[in-house]
């Protein structure tokens, strides 16, 4: 699965490589794109989640020790080390005086894991963890959610409970991390529920993902959304209807209408200005935000072709333009069984 995203390496440098370790365990989670349902998925709206061809791996190596420690190293797609920290096992206290903010975040995750599984990392052995991202950190494709998924897999615990106990959110990104293709996702009183769908539209050549060169803080976006509650059941229903219609749209024109309708509903309810109105009003086609508005990737659709899209956005300063088929994981076989985790 990791090999499918290799062509995306053209979007970042390959100036360094990391030495390969003999791995005792390896875990992998897909990145994600939220096609529809942003914000309102947290209140039960049906959403379309798209796992990506790039994700994150987590490799674990064990060595016998009388004074066990956890050594953690995280590498970006170019092979450059971007984070490292050392922990003792008993309370996951950080070793040393100088450590980055990410170490505190990881410590919070590890302590939450220990609450779910009290036997996690209790043996007399050093543990070395190496994580490898398949996409740049500022792409917003799920560096945190893939990490959560991988750690939960490693510790034999629920990734959803781990998410809800730490950072919160809808959980759609956790579902994408473990899915083989596009999904319909809904969080209700029973917990997270999702089902695989066949979504590889005949008009996929009219769909492009464009990076805005801006990073949004998802937790801050959630706080802003929650501050504007309550939201009417009619809004939740309208978003859910659009999600359903998007999965069965027969033409690019129909899909662009749904994209614009979704933007209008979300913008009006939350008093947000759409990305197209704000930055790309002269674009010949539809533009939709994905996830937190104003950051990471947007979805663009037009009949004008790839050259028009690339020329338009490069001129605007947005150089990362990825066709749908190059980013989204295509499900090999259509499945019909639903999944749910409580």
Secondary structure as the mmCIF struct_conf table of DSSP 4:
data_model
#
loop_
_struct_conf.conf_type_id
_struct_conf.id
_struct_conf.beg_label_comp_id
_struct_conf.beg_label_asym_id
_struct_conf.beg_label_seq_id
_struct_conf.end_label_comp_id
_struct_conf.end_label_asym_id
_struct_conf.end_label_seq_id
HELX_RH_3T_P HELX_RH_3T_P1 UNK A 2 UNK A 11
BEND BEND1 UNK A 12 UNK A 12
HELX_LH_PP_P HELX_LH_PP_P1 UNK A 19 UNK A 21
BEND BEND2 UNK A 24 UNK A 24
STRN STRN1 UNK A 25 UNK A 36
TURN_TY1_P TURN_TY1_P1 UNK A 38 UNK A 39
HELX_RH_3T_P HELX_RH_3T_P2 UNK A 40 UNK A 43
TURN_TY1_P TURN_TY1_P2 UNK A 44 UNK A 44
STRN STRN2 UNK A 47 UNK A 64
BEND BEND3 UNK A 66 UNK A 67
STRN STRN3 UNK A 69 UNK A 75
TURN_TY1_P TURN_TY1_P3 UNK A 77 UNK A 78
BEND BEND4 UNK A 79 UNK A 79
STRN STRN4 UNK A 81 UNK A 88
BEND BEND5 UNK A 89 UNK A 91
HELX_LH_PP_P HELX_LH_PP_P2 UNK A 93 UNK A 93
STRN STRN5 UNK A 94 UNK A 94
HELX_LH_PP_P HELX_LH_PP_P3 UNK A 95 UNK A 95
BEND BEND6 UNK A 96 UNK A 97
HELX_RH_AL_P HELX_RH_AL_P1 UNK A 101 UNK A 116
TURN_TY1_P TURN_TY1_P4 UNK A 118 UNK A 121
BEND BEND7 UNK A 123 UNK A 124
STRN STRN6 UNK A 125 UNK A 133
BEND BEND8 UNK A 134 UNK A 135
HELX_RH_3T_P HELX_RH_3T_P3 UNK A 137 UNK A 139
BEND BEND9 UNK A 141 UNK A 141
HELX_RH_AL_P HELX_RH_AL_P2 UNK A 143 UNK A 155
TURN_TY1_P TURN_TY1_P5 UNK A 156 UNK A 156
BEND BEND10 UNK A 157 UNK A 157
HELX_RH_AL_P HELX_RH_AL_P3 UNK A 159 UNK A 166
TURN_TY1_P TURN_TY1_P6 UNK A 167 UNK A 167
BEND BEND11 UNK A 171 UNK A 171
HELX_RH_AL_P HELX_RH_AL_P4 UNK A 172 UNK A 177
TURN_TY1_P TURN_TY1_P7 UNK A 178 UNK A 178
BEND BEND12 UNK A 180 UNK A 181
STRN STRN7 UNK A 183 UNK A 188
TURN_TY1_P TURN_TY1_P8 UNK A 189 UNK A 190
STRN STRN8 UNK A 191 UNK A 196
TURN_TY1_P TURN_TY1_P9 UNK A 202 UNK A 203
HELX_RH_3T_P HELX_RH_3T_P4 UNK A 204 UNK A 206
STRN STRN9 UNK A 207 UNK A 211
BEND BEND13 UNK A 213 UNK A 213
HELX_RH_AL_P HELX_RH_AL_P5 UNK A 218 UNK A 227
TURN_TY1_P TURN_TY1_P10 UNK A 228 UNK A 228
HELX_RH_AL_P HELX_RH_AL_P6 UNK A 233 UNK A 248
BEND BEND14 UNK A 251 UNK A 251
HELX_RH_AL_P HELX_RH_AL_P7 UNK A 252 UNK A 270
TURN_TY1_P TURN_TY1_P11 UNK A 271 UNK A 271
HELX_RH_AL_P HELX_RH_AL_P8 UNK A 275 UNK A 279
TURN_TY1_P TURN_TY1_P12 UNK A 281 UNK A 282
BEND BEND15 UNK A 284 UNK A 285
STRN STRN10 UNK A 286 UNK A 289
BEND BEND16 UNK A 291 UNK A 292
TURN_TY1_P TURN_TY1_P13 UNK A 293 UNK A 294
BEND BEND17 UNK A 295 UNK A 296
STRN STRN11 UNK A 297 UNK A 301
BEND BEND18 UNK A 303 UNK A 304
HELX_RH_AL_P HELX_RH_AL_P9 UNK A 306 UNK A 315
TURN_TY1_P TURN_TY1_P14 UNK A 316 UNK A 317
STRN STRN12 UNK A 321 UNK A 323
HELX_RH_AL_P HELX_RH_AL_P10 UNK A 324 UNK A 327
STRN STRN13 UNK A 328 UNK A 328
HELX_LH_PP_P HELX_LH_PP_P4 UNK A 329 UNK A 331
BEND BEND19 UNK A 332 UNK A 333
STRN STRN14 UNK A 338 UNK A 341
#
